Amino acid sequence: MLSIFLFTVIVLWLVGPGIQSLSKMVAAAVRKRQEEIDLFENEAERLDRIRNPSKYLGK
């Protein structure tokens, strides 16, 4: 039982930094995707305002 514990500790010690960088990469990818979605929505509204100005009169 102790050997399994030691093995787990050693593996986590060796792989730990990789897991941290992986989590940072995932967080950065999620943030970038959200920014892309926001830009797309803003661009869609801008184009809609150009194509249909009567919808936005008085705003």
N, C-alpha and C positions, 0 to 999 in steps of 0.2 A: 504494500500500500504506500509506503514511504517513497519507493522508487517511482511510482506513477506520479506522485506529487512533485518530486524533484524533476522528473521529465517535463511535466506541465510548466513548472516554473522556468526551466531552461528554455523551452520552446517559446513561451511568452516573452522572455527576456530577449531572445534573438529576433522574434517577429514583431515585437511591440512597436518599435519605431516605424516599421512598414505599415502597421495598422493605423497609426496616428496620421501618417502622410496620406493614406488612402481616405480616411475620414475627411481630411482637409480638401482633398481633390473632389470628393463627392459634394461637399458643401459649396465649393467654388463652382462646380458644374451646375448645381441647383440654382445658385445665385445668378449665374450667367444666363441660364434658360429663362428665369423670371424676368431679367432685364430685356431679353429678346421678345418675350410675350408683351411686356409693357410697350416696347417700341412698335411692335406690330399693331397693337390696339390704337396707339396714337396715330400711326400712319394711316390706318383704316379710317379713323374719324376725319383726319385731314382730307383724305381723298373724297370721302362722303360729303364733306362741306364744299369741296370744289364742284363735285358732280351735281349736288342737290342744294344749292344755296337757299332755296325757298324754305327748306326744313329748319334752317337756322336763323331766319330773320328775327330780329329782336332779342337775340341771345348775346 
